């Protein structure tokens, strides 16, 4: 009997899927080379500024703990002292997604990455004469609801609530860190940047991105 096309296609897909998973596991333990066009463009723009110093770009998926650890390691290998750390990783996902570590992706990106990266770099911040940790939150934290805990799951996922919870976690983290560092030369601050014309929410498609920009624009809250 000749082989069935459906079985052959399924077999090829399974092999391809296994190869992708193996590559993902290998890459998870490495800092990826800088291939992001926007990141490299930012480095060039910073370098061209008056009195520009040296700019570097490290590419990583900050929702994955192994990649956060590797970025921190790469920074510490090159720099013994850090003067300012700005925690500004922010994303919102329209549908429930889980990281390889088992966390809801919005919470992992917006809060857990900040928590882990800050703690990994804390000693280098303490070596500075006066260091600052700035954690970017959002006025959306007012919509947080913790009745189901900080993280949502596939059965109760709501994109706005997931984002609001993560932004409230930013504020709690910044205040708690400030209290724990009160006897050091490191200060911890939380900031709400307001509505900013950026690529925020573009990961959900152009329509979702456009709605985000228009909503803030009509309220007169959008800054470029």
N, C-alpha and C positions, 0 to 999 in steps of 0.2 A: 504494500500500500504506500503510495507517495506521501511524503511528509506534508502535514497541514500548514498552510501559510500562516494561520493565526498562531500556531504553536511556535513556528520559527520566529515570528515577530516578537512574541512574548519572551522567547529565550534570548533574543538579541537585546530586548529592552531590559531584561533582568541583568544580563552581563554588563550593559552600559551603566545601569543603576549601581551595581556593585563597584564598578570602576570609579564612579563619581564619589561614592561614599568613602572609598579608600583614599582618593585624592583629598577629600575634605578632612579626613582624620590626619593625614600627613601635614596639610597646610595649617591645621589648627594649632600646631606647636611651633609655628614660625611667624616672624614678622614678614609680611608680604612686601615685595619690592614696590617702590612708588610708581604705580601705573595709572593712578587716577588723574585724569586730565585737569579737573578743577583744582585738585590739591597742588599739582605742579604749577598751575597758572597762578595760584595764590602765592606760592613761594617766589615766583618771578616778580609778581607785583610788589611784594614786601621788599625784595632785594633792590628794586628800583626806587624805593623811597629815599628821601634825603636822610643822611646819617644812618643808613640801613646797616644792621648787623648781619649775622649769619642766620639763614632760615633753613629749616629741615622739615621734611614731610615723611611721616610714617603712616602707612596704610594698615588699618585693622578693622575688624568687625567687633566693636566694643560690647556687643551683646553676648559675646563668647568669652568666658573667663580666661581660657588659655591665651587668647589673643591679647587681652588686657595685660596679663602677666608678662607676655613677651614684649609688648610695647614699653612697659615700665622697665623691664630689664635692659632694653636697647637704650632708653633714656639714661639710666643710671650708669651704663658702661661709658657714656660719653660726657656726662655732666655730674659732678659731685654735689653741686648746689643748685637749688631751684628757687627763684624769687617769687614767681607768680604761677599758680595753676588755675586755669579757667575750665571748669567742668560744664561743657556746653553740648554734649551729645544729646540730641533730642529727636524723637520720632514718634509717630502715631501710626498704628496699623488698623486698617478698617476691619480686618478679619483676625480671628485668634491665630496666633502663631507661637510656637514653642521653640526655645533655643535648644542646642545640643545638650545643654546642662539641665534641661527640664524646667526652665523658668518661662513665664509669659514674656514675650519679646519686648513689649513696651516698657514693662517694669525693669527688665534686665538692662535695656539700653539706657533708659533715662535716669535710673537710680543706682542699680547694683554696680554698673560700670564705674560710676563716680565714686561710690563707696570703696570699691576695691582699688581703683587707681590711686586715689588720695592716700589710702593707707600704705600702699606699696612705695609711694614717693614721699612719705611723711618725714623720714629722716633727712632727706635732701632738702626739704623745705626748712627744717629746723637748723640747717647749717647756714642759712641766709641771715644777714643782719636783721631783716624785717621782711617776712614773707606773707603772702596773701593767698587764700584759697577762695575763689569766687565760683559759687554754684548757681547756674542759671535755672531759675524756676519759671513760674508762669502764674498769672492771675487765674488761670484755669483751676488752680488748686482748690478754689472755693467750691468746685463741683465734686470734690472727693466724697466717697461714701465707703466706709470700711466695714460695713455690716458683714461682708463675705471675706474680710481680710484684705491685706494690701494688694495681693495678686488675684486676678480673675482667672477663670478657667474656661474651657470650651463651652460649657453649658450655660454660663452666666455672663459671657463676654459682652462688653459694651465699650466701644472705642473711646468715647468721651470720658467715661468713668475710669477706664484703665489709664488714660493720659492724666486725668486729674489726680488720681491716687499717686502716680509716679511723681507729679510735681509737688504734692504735699510731702512726699517722702524726701524730696530735695530740701525743703525748708526745715523739716525735722532734723535731717542730717546736718545741715549747715549750722543750726543753732546748737545741736549737741556737740558738734566738733568745736565750735567756739568756746563752749563751756570747758571742754576737756583740754583745750590749748590755752586757757586763760593765763597760765603761768609761764608761757613760752613767748617767743617773738613772732609767732605765726597767728594771723587773724583769719577768721572764717566769716564769709559774707554770703548772703543769698540775694539775688536780684531778679526782678521781673522786667524783661526788655520790652514788653508790650507787643503789639502786632508788627512784625517785620516782614518785608517783602523778600522772602528767601525761598529755598526749595523745600521748605517744610511741607510735608504731606504729599510731595510729588511721587514718593514711592508707591502711593496708592493709585496712581494714574493722573492724567492731566485734568480730568473732570473734578476729582477730589481736590487737587491743588488749586484749580481755578475758584472753586467754591470757597476755599479757605481764604484766598486773597480778596475775593469780592465781599465776603462777610465782614472782614476787618475794614476794607476800603469804604463800604457804605456807612460804617459807623464812624468813619474819620479816625480810625485807630492805626492806620498802616504807615509805617516808616520805611524808607528805602535805605 
